[in-house]
Amino acid sequence: MYKLIKASVITAAIVCCSMCIGFDRAAEPSFTLTRDNITADAASSIAEQTPDADMPVNINTADIDELNTLPGIGEVLAQRIIDYRSAHGGFGTTAEIKNVSGIGEKKYAAISSIICVD
């Protein structure tokens, strides 16, 4: 399963859910958005944006979309990871991802706990 990591994702979820239930900013607030008000589809859609440490992203098998779920990894960096993996026969360790241009110590620190090479 996935967990929410950034506050901006939570804010986006609240805005999306309030739009789905017909919340009007000008109206008198008479509805409190709670966990129970969010539909299962909306919650799972939002949760799919960020990987959970219980389900790490395998950098040896992940496609570009799955790599894009990693914090700080966009399409360009995801493609570099795939290109590096293809050229070198995969990653032996997660730390080897730092050999990919654009992934340094900071970015590696942000993703190291949610990637694997199994």
Buried (B, 14 or more C-beta within 10 A) or exposed (E): EBEBBEEEBEEBBBEBBBEEEEBEEEEEEEEEBEEEBBEEEBBEEBBEBBBBEEEBBBBBEBEBEBBBBBEEBEEEBBEBBBEBBEEEEEBEEBEBBBEBEEBEEEBBEBBBEBBBBE
